[in-house]
Each structure stands twice: as C-alpha cells, then as structure tokens.
Amino acid sequence: MELRVSSRSQGDHTIVMLAGEIDLYTAPRLQSELTAAMAGDDPARIVVDMSAVEFCDSTGMNVLLAAHRQARERGGDLALAAPRAAVRKILEVTGLGSVFTVHDDLASLTGQ
C-alpha cells in the first residue's frame, strides 16, 4: 500500500491529510511532509487528518511523535483528527493518546 499526502492552510492551521498506510516504507514521506509543514517563522499549528489512514505501525507513530515534539519546541502543536478505530487502538495501547490532542473530526480542531 502507499501513503497519499496533501496539505492546505486553514486559518492559522496547516492541515496535513493522509490516506493509506503509514509504515516503515511510507514513514519517510510523512516525515518530509510534516517537516515542510513546520517550515517558517510562525509557531507550527499542524492538524493531521487521519480519517483515511488504514494502518499505522510504530514507525509511523514515532514520526508523528517526533513532529509533535518539534512543533511544541517551536511554540506550536500537532494534533490528530478523526483516526479510525485501528489507529485509536494503537494510540491507547502505547499511551500516545494522552500525548496527542485527538479529536473525532477535523472541524473540532480547526473551529471551521
């Protein structure tokens, strides 16, 4: 499977939309996209739309966690929107559900 990534600005957020699987092979692409989304002078406010992510392994979780830390170090944040049940389970089992802000839908994160 592949990972499709696109991004757009919405207010003071950058929305990174993902579709497919995040694993050892696709994680580098995700890392590049998240790094690009955080480029610039303003604090990064990233929302990762996970609604179309079918699978995410530990490599993918590590990429998300590293990007979250980087955003926080710059005074911003990285939040997750609409993860499917399989991804939510990984967040719960690993304890990362308490690290990330996780919302059921994109609108609740962006206010739009």
C-alpha positions, -999 to 999 in steps of 0.1 A, spaced: 0 0 0 10 36 -4 6 67 15 -10 97 -2 -3 131 15 -16 165 8 -17 197 28 -35 230 29 -37 261 51 -69 268 70 -68 298 92 -37 296 114 -35 258 109 -18 236 84 -40 206 76 -20 175 65 -43 150 50 -32 114 49 -47 84 31 -34 48 30 -9 31 53 19 45 75 47 20 79 84 16 76 83 23 38 59 53 39 70 70 71 99 89 54 74 106 31 53 115 61 83 129 79 92 151 49 57 164 46 54 173 83 89 189 83 78 211 53 45 220 71 66 233 101 89 254 80 86 291 85 88 316 113 54 312 130 47 285 156 35 254 137 -1 246 143 -5 213 125 -36 191 122 -31 156 108 -63 144 93 -61 106 99 -96 98 87 -83 78 56 -54 61 73 -60 24 73 -29 13 92 -1 29 113 28 10 127 53 20 154 75 37 127 46 60 118 38 67 154 74 76 160 73 101 131 41 117 145 56 118 180 88 135 167 68 160 147 47 167 178 78 174 199 93 196 172 61 217 169 59 221 207 95 232 209 86 260 184 56 271 205 31 253 183 13 220 184 5 189 163 -30 174 168 -47 143 152 -81 144 137 -105 115 130 -83 85 135 -100 52 126 -106 25 153 -73 6 144 -52 38 148 -71 48 180 -63 14 195 -26 19 188 -28 53 205 -44 38 235 -21 8 238 10 29 235 -2 56 258 2 82 230 -35 91 232 -26 112 262 3 129 244 -16 140 213 -47 161 212 -71 137 194 -104 148 181 -132 129 164 -134 153 134 -114 180 117 -139 208 124 -135 205 162 -98 211 159 -98 240 134 -130 256 145 -143 256 110 
